[in-house]
Amino acid sequence: MAIPRFGEVWNAPSGSVLPGGMLCLIVSSDDYNRIRRQFIIVEVVSDPLSGDAIICDLGAVGVALTGAPFTVGPGWFTGAEEPIAILDEGTASRAADQIRAILGP
């Protein structure tokens, strides 16, 4: 299995009690992931949500729910061999910047 990296969208088999797992975008840096042995992720959904959700459009991949980041260990990706998508640097950075803006300095 490849190690999840910043800007990649992975299916996390352990990320949901529902069959099929959860799609998630890795928003933490590769150094953070390596040193901490964990990942900061946000869920990716196929349809934009209405209401007060803070989102980042990822194009054909879906929408990242950037208002609700959380941290997971590598076990979340057990069973997934590779990312399902790799975002361009600009899109991945825009999602990470939204999270930093929410969390503050």
C-alpha positions, 0 to 999 in steps of 0.5 A: 500500500502507498502512504497517503499524501497531501492532496490525495483523495482516498477511500478509507474502508474503516471511515464509515459503518456503511459499506464502501467506506468514506472518501477523504482528502488528505490536508496535512503535509507529508512531513506532518504525516510522517512525523506524527504517523497520522493524517488530517483529513476532511470528508469528500462527498459527491454532491454539494451540501446546502445550508451552512457547510463550509466546502471546497469544490474539487471539480469532478472528484466532488466537494471537500467538507473543509469545515470539519477536519479530523485526525486519523491513524494509518489504520483507516486506510487499511485495504486501500492500495492507492488514492482514487484521485490526486488533486492539482497543487492549487486545489489541494492548497485552497482546501488546506487554506480554508481549514487554516482560516477556520482554525486561526493562527 
